[in-house]
Every structure is written in C-alpha cells, then in structure tokens.
C-alpha cells in the first residue's frame, strides 16, 4: 500500500517514540513519556482494531495475590521478593486509580474471596501461614489483609470457610481502556490501529504490514504475550478463556472470587457472573498466541458455574472469549533496554491491571 505524502508527513515523520502495543503498558508508557518529554512526537502502533491481547479481554480483577498464591510464591521466592511483588501490584493499582479516577474505571472495592475444594487440603495448608503473611504485608496495607470468613454465598462442593481479602477490588475493563485511550489522545499522542509490525531493528526501522518502513528514534515493545516476535526472552504466551452469563435476577454474589490456587476466578458484573480460567487443564494447548475457546475448558467452566457457583439457579451463558497473557518461570516483569534504541516492558504474568500502569512509568524512566 502506498501512503500519501500527507499521511507520511503527519504520521510517520520525525517520530521520537514508536510504541508497539496499545494495551495498558503501551498507553501508560506513552502517557509518562509525554509527561517527561512534552514536545515529543509519540506514535502508538496496534495490531488489532481494539487493544489486542489481554488489556480489553481480562476479567477486571484489581487484585494482588490470593493467600494460596502468596503462600506458594514463598516456596520459590525469598520473603522480600514476595513482599516487593505484592507492593508493586498494590502501587500499580493505586497509580491506575490516581491516573484515571475510580469513576472512570468503574472501580469498586467489594473485597475478594478464596474458595477451597472440599476434598483439597489447601485450606489447611494455607491457614497456619495466614498470620505470618499478614505480618509481612502490614507495612504495605497498615492492616490485616487476610481473614477467615464463612460461605454466605451458598456455594456448593467447597469448604464452608473462605479466605477474605478486604482490599481486593474490581474494575470495568472496557471503561478503563476507553478512559486511558481518551487521556492519551487528548495529549496529542497518535494511535494507529490495524498496524501489524513485521520488523524492527536498532537503527529505528519499523516495518508496517510487510510493505512500509518508517524511522523512529526509540522503539518500545509493549506487546506482552506476543513479544516473542521481537525478543529472545524467557516468555511464553498463555491463553485465558472466559465466559459471561445472561443477566441473573436477584444475583446475591458480589466481589471477586478465586478457586483452585487462582486457576479459576469469577466476579459479578451488571447482574451477571463472569468466570474464567482452566488453563491448568491443558497447559500445553493453552501456551498459544491464538485466540479461541476449547470444549474441554468451557465445559469445566460451565460445570463450575452450575454446580458450585449458582447451583440453585437456572443460568444461561451469553458469550465466550479469550485473551492472551505473557508468562514465564519467574514472576518478575521484564523491563529493560534491549539495545541502544529498543526497550521493552513485557511478561506481566496475568497481573496487567495491577502493574501495567507502573510498568509504563518504569519504561519511561529508562528512556
């Protein structure tokens, strides 16, 4: 395709920063770069019609780790590493709320709950560590984070005790990304959609849709689960499948909920239940950058919905979708200068809402 003289002059000339990916990280990077360099010309390039990947496809959990997840992390990470991880997520959520405002992201702090299968000994393993973990986290939250509560939600086939986290919240993912896009564009930052980047190099060459190349002073990769196309890092895509119900009369479930060490998660939204997870049923198949749903996982999600979450109600599934996360052996996000003129912020490990804003700020500080 041949761009016109006007298009090249207005969009592709004197580009200071080319940011690949218009999700939370890409747009937050653009925001902080504009703050740091007010006169800079910033171009954000997005492969999809909408932010492609996880930013508009996630479940909208404003969370920082369940008790079982933190407990599990302590086996593979030092105490300080785990505290730093939680603090980073909490600070990231605070930054997101401050940047856009609670109303603009539909933020509600309804609390979070961890459910435990009746046949599992996970609850008995976690509870003895609760006070210790609360003490580790007290400097961050100034209060006890986790407490034991009872199953007031009429869930079936789970233990009667739940772990409550009063600091956990939820957001409206669509509202959040809409607000972020509006804020970025109001500052004169340009966003190009349907812009598939086929090649970049350290000389600032950016090839668009295999046939047009322009120059940028600095290139920033913010494509998370799709970053393998440009980077050689310890990073894999991970697909997360989700479903949402039709509206439910008198829905009594309010909050965010985690089951099976966080491999399943659900919440209320608009009198519906949004439910996702099941990657652990087939890790290999879900290690993909292809969108789609599978019978195996969707059937499991439906059985959880009808047998555990809402066993006494007739519920219909309205819609199903998937998102692509970026994960690795380590939970540490990769934020670094890759070469002289190329930077990246990738591998958010399913915690994009919590840390995406902060990662954008960190990248801008590097550049």
ZIQUI-V368217 format. One record per residue. N is the residue number from 1. RES is the residue in one letter. PHI is phi in whole degrees, -180 to 180 (999 if undefined). PSI is psi in whole degrees, 0 to 359 (999 if undefined). D_CENTER is the distance of its C-alpha to the mean C-alpha in whole Angstrom. Layout:
n: {N N}
res: {RES RES}
phi: {PHI PHI}
psi: {PSI PSI}
d_center: {D_CENTER D_CENTER}
This chain:
n: {1 2 3 4 5 6 7 8 9 10 11 12 13 14 15 16 17 18 19 20 21 22 23 24 25 26 27 28 29 30 31 32 33 34 35 36 37 38 39 40 41 42 43 44 45 46 47 48 49 50 51 52 53 54 55 56 57 58 59 60 61 62 63 64 65 66 67 68 69 70 71 72 73 74 75 76 77 78 79 80 81 82 83 84 85 86 87 88 89 90 91 92 93 94 95 96 97 98 99 100 101 102 103 104 105 106 107 108 109 110 111 112 113 114 115 116 117 118 119 120 121 122 123 124 125 126 127 128 129 130 131 132 133 134 135 136 137 138 139 140 141 142 143 144 145 146 147 148 149 150 151 152 153 154 155 156 157 158 159 160 161 162 163 164 165 166 167 168 169 170 171 172 173 174 175 176 177 178 179 180 181 182 183 184 185 186 187 188 189 190 191 192 193 194 195 196 197 198 199 200 201 202 203 204 205 206 207 208 209 210 211 212 213 214 215 216 217 218 219 220 221 222 223 224 225 226 227 228 229 230 231 232 233 234 235 236 237 238 239 240 241 242 243 244 245 246 247 248 249 250 251 252 253 254 255 256 257 258 259 260 261 262 263 264 265 266 267 268 269 270 271 272 273 274 275 276 277 278 279 280 281 282 283 284 285 286 287 288 289 290 291 292 293 294 295 296 297 298 299 300 301 302 303 304 305 306 307 308 309 310 311 312 313 314 315 316 317 318 319 320 321 322 323 324 325 326 327 328 329 330 331 332 333 334 335 336 337 338 339 340 341 342 343 344 345 346 347 348 349 350 351 352 353 354 355 356 357 358 359 360 361 362 363 364 365 366 367}
res: {X X X X X X X X X X X X X X X X X X X X X X X X X X X X X X X X X X X X X X X X X X X X X X X X X X X X X X X X X X X X X X X X X X X X X X X X X X X X X X X X X X X X X X X X X X X X X X X X X X X X X X X X X X X X X X X X X X X X X X X X X X X X X X X X X X X X X X X X X X X X X X X X X X X X X X X X X X X X X X X X X X X X X X X X X X X X X X X X X X X X X X X X X X X X X X X X X X X X X X X X X X X X X X X X X X X X X X X X X X X X X X X X X X X X X X X X X X X X X X X X X X X X X X X X X X X X X X X X X X X X X X X X X X X X X X X X X X X X X X X X X X X X X X X X X X X X X X X X X X X X X X X X X X X X X X X X X X X X X X X X X X X X X X X X X X X X X X X X X X X X X X X X X X X X X X X X X X X X X X X X X X X X X X X}
phi: {999 -97 -75 -76 -56 -66 -65 -65 -64 -83 -106 -117 -114 54 -81 -79 -132 -105 -107 -95 111 -111 -84 -58 -67 -60 -71 -67 -61 -58 -60 -74 -68 -66 -66 -76 -126 -58 -91 -72 -100 -115 -122 -102 -114 -125 -66 -93 -68 -118 -53 -93 129 -127 -62 -108 -120 -77 -89 74 -90 -95 -124 -137 125 -81 -60 -68 -68 -64 -60 -68 -61 -67 -78 -111 -130 -72 -57 -64 -61 -68 -61 -62 -62 -65 -63 -64 -64 -65 -65 -64 -63 -62 -67 -60 -65 -68 -67 -108 90 -56 -64 -74 -115 62 -72 -137 -98 -92 87 -123 -137 -109 -101 -128 -61 -55 -88 -95 -98 -61 -59 -65 -80 -82 -57 -61 -93 -61 -63 -62 -67 -57 -66 -61 -89 -57 -60 -82 -101 60 -163 -71 -85 -105 -148 -89 -132 -104 -77 -88 -96 64 -69 -109 59 -122 -64 -72 -96 -117 -101 -98 -127 -74 -90 -75 -138 -142 -130 -96 -57 -63 -59 -61 -69 -61 -65 -65 -61 -62 -63 -63 -69 -66 -92 86 -81 -92 -126 -112 -96 54 -108 -89 -88 -100 -161 -138 -146 -76 -85 93 -75 -126 -98 -108 49 67 -139 -136 -119 -131 -109 -134 -65 -132 -118 -122 -96 -132 -105 46 -67 -102 -71 -59 -62 -115 -126 -109 -129 -79 -154 -127 -73 -141 -83 -120 -100 -139 -138 -136 -87 -68 -56 -118 -65 50 -66 -96 -93 -134 132 -115 -133 -125 -139 57 56 86 -71 -124 -151 -151 -158 -93 -160 51 61 -124 -111 -104 -135 -146 121 88 -59 -70 -73 -160 -54 -63 -66 -88 -85 -142 -99 -91 -74 151 -123 -123 -60 -54 -76 -65 -66 -65 -62 -65 -68 -62 -59 -89 -104 -110 -79 -131 -68 -104 -125 -86 -125 -117 -83 -93 -164 -135 -158 -146 -134 -116 -100 -119 -130 -162 -61 -96 -85 -70 -70 -91 -123 -163 -88 -82 -153 -50 -121 -122 -130 -148 -143 -141 65 -87 59 77 -119 -59 -64 -69 -116 -55 -63 -67 -65 -58 -66 -64 -63 -60 -69 -73 -81}
psi: {134 117 153 166 317 319 316 317 317 326 327 15 141 45 119 314 123 117 122 115 123 35 197 316 312 312 324 322 313 316 312 330 321 325 318 320 81 331 1 151 112 130 122 130 125 127 323 175 322 168 118 137 255 341 326 8 0 179 357 36 124 75 167 11 129 169 316 326 314 319 317 320 328 344 330 350 159 162 315 321 318 317 316 320 312 317 321 318 316 317 324 317 318 320 318 314 319 320 316 338 138 320 320 347 4 36 132 131 80 358 158 157 141 128 149 131 141 323 0 148 13 318 313 333 328 318 318 339 355 311 320 314 320 320 321 322 349 320 333 313 349 20 171 130 310 142 160 133 175 162 85 359 1 31 147 162 20 166 152 340 138 160 123 140 104 348 349 146 186 155 168 104 318 313 316 312 325 315 319 316 315 317 315 314 330 341 4 13 132 142 128 122 168 34 94 117 121 343 141 157 176 351 0 7 131 116 128 127 36 1 356 130 135 171 142 144 314 143 132 125 117 47 8 254 346 8 344 338 330 342 151 83 165 91 132 147 150 118 138 126 145 152 160 144 169 163 143 126 139 46 121 357 120 127 187 140 141 141 148 59 30 1 342 144 146 163 168 147 124 45 26 168 127 127 135 174 204 7 331 349 334 76 317 313 329 359 68 152 10 131 154 168 157 151 317 308 319 324 320 317 317 321 323 316 313 337 333 308 309 65 338 12 150 117 144 141 129 326 149 148 183 160 162 120 172 122 170 179 319 147 354 130 144 106 112 167 119 320 189 316 9 134 162 156 97 176 66 355 35 12 32 320 317 318 353 315 317 321 320 318 318 320 314 326 331 327 999}
d_center: {34 36 35 37 39 37 33 34 35 33 29 30 32 32 28 27 24 22 18 17 14 13 9 8 10 13 14 13 15 18 18 19 21 23 24 25 27 28 30 28 27 24 23 19 19 17 18 17 19 15 12 12 9 6 6 9 9 6 8 8 8 9 10 11 13 15 19 19 16 18 21 20 19 22 24 22 21 24 24 23 20 19 19 18 15 15 16 14 11 14 15 11 11 15 15 12 15 18 17 17 18 17 19 18 14 16 15 17 18 19 18 17 19 19 21 24 26 29 30 28 29 25 26 29 28 25 27 30 27 26 28 28 24 24 27 25 22 25 25 21 22 26 26 25 22 22 25 27 27 29 28 29 27 29 27 29 29 27 29 30 28 24 23 22 19 20 18 15 14 12 12 13 10 13 15 12 12 15 16 15 16 20 20 19 22 24 24 26 23 23 21 22 20 22 22 22 22 25 26 25 28 28 31 29 29 26 27 26 27 29 32 31 31 30 30 28 29 25 22 19 16 13 12 10 11 14 15 18 20 21 20 22 19 18 15 15 13 12 12 11 13 14 17 18 21 24 25 26 29 29 26 26 23 21 18 15 16 15 18 19 17 14 14 15 13 15 15 18 17 21 23 21 19 15 15 13 13 16 15 18 21 21 19 21 20 17 16 17 15 17 16 18 19 21 24 24 20 21 24 22 20 23 25 23 23 26 28 25 24 26 29 32 30 31 27 26 23 23 20 18 15 13 10 9 7 9 11 14 17 16 13 14 12 15 16 19 22 23 26 28 26 23 20 16 13 11 10 7 8 5 4 3 4 7 8 7 11 12 12 13 16 17 17 19 21 22 23}
